């Protein structure tokens, strides 16, 4: 996948997650817009950084064997969970 595609997919996913979290928030406990923006930017930045870094590392691994298969299988989870 291209870096632009990776960035777009992770941005879209984190935007969806943030909108679901916002819609399901406890409205009786207000949170400032600044804190929401910081959390959103942090989540997007972390997710994109992990995805791009892992993609870079994966390109350096051999294409056969168990290790690349395991890394490719769990990589998306780590990128989202890290965010």
C-alpha positions, 0 to 999 in steps of 0.5 A: 500500500502507498503511504498516502493510502495508509495515511488516509485509511488510518485517518478515516478509521480514527475519525470514525472512532472519534465520532463514535466516542463523541456520540456515546460520551457522557454529556453530563461531564463536559470536555473542552473542545481543545482536549477533544482536538488534542486527543484526536490529533494524538490518536491519528498521529499515533495510528499513522506513525505505527502503520507507516513505521511497521510498513517500512520494517515489513518491506525489510523482512523476507517475504517468506516464513512465519515471522512476516505472516504473523507481523502482517496479521497483527499489524493493523491491530497494533496500529489501532490499539496504540492510538 
